[in-house]
């Protein structure tokens, strides 16, 4: 299934520690694993900075595919309590870029792959073609537009992101749209709901609504967990569900526990699991009766332009009824016959939609299989790498 006459040497450059409990680590791991399955040799490079996950990356993410992980020395701004966050990031990246230049000067590679616009100038100093995968857009600048033009390919996660980038002056022929993906094989042999509930010590006689993902994004932006708690509180009187929330960061878990308590939700109504290894997501979803992708009523670019439904694909791969906030980047990606859309930021509508999904789940197996085939990590990365071949 390799795309080139011989194995391609690909170096994936991450600007963040790896592995990590944050969602981007899972996405990076899946991209690297898919490129290995396509027949290529992959080396992942990350800064050697403090992290909370110390497990082997393949074990943590539940992967079998062999790819190397190289951690380069870098000044760790997170260890300097006296340095403001923006300065800590600046000096960490500056130090890491020096290590990267030295490392790349000693390597033989056919392709450099990154989702870091910050490190892009360093990578473009080499003679190796660069693929930039954008999960958000940096501040608009002529330098960034020029750098995009120097890339072999620019991958935007959503169509609205691509459209805005083109208005900035980036050549449309350079840009393709590829959202996040899914590995359907992970969900081919799921445990039974009863076994999964026993594994996680969940109530056997309750309908369970599951949310999997970060509780906030970009540090402080809420992702709809508050609205989900409000919906569960509204359902408590007549159509109670047990709400199981998986994800971090850990400091946000305590904050949302306080919100749940204020809404009158106790241990019989809700459980916050905190961050868990992604390898355990399969058994988590096996226990669910309905999976939820909520969103607040925020006019923020993350929701209007940048969000890509990685967890929705996993919900659908698990074959679970799915409630999904109706957001612009998702329209045209998720067919309405597959999910129950609801307006973002409306707890009453969310509660009603959860009930509808439980009582009348949408089933369109042909459309579901087509979506999963198109959005599999292997298919996604095959399209990206094929589009990045020399002319």
Secondary structure, 3 states (H helix, E strand, C coil): CCCCCCCCEEEEECCCCCCCCCHHHHHHHHHHHHHHHCCCEEEEEEEECCCCCCCCHHHHHCCCCCCEEEEEECCCHHHCCCCCHHHHHHHHHHHHHHHHHHHHHCCCCCEEEECCCCCHHHHHCCCCCEEEEECCCCCCCHHHHHHHHHCCEEEECCHHHHHHHHHCCCCHHHEEECCCCECHHHHCCCCCHHHHHHHHCCCCCCCEEEEECCCEECCCEECCHHHHHHHHHHHCCCCCCEEEEECCCHHHHHHHHHHHHHCCCCCCCEEEEECCCHHHHHHHHHCCCEEEECCCCCCCHHHHHHCCCHHHHHHHHCCCEEEEECCHHHCCCCCCCCCEEECCCCHHHHHHHHHHHHHCCCCCHHHHHHHHHHHEHHHHHHHHHHHCCCC
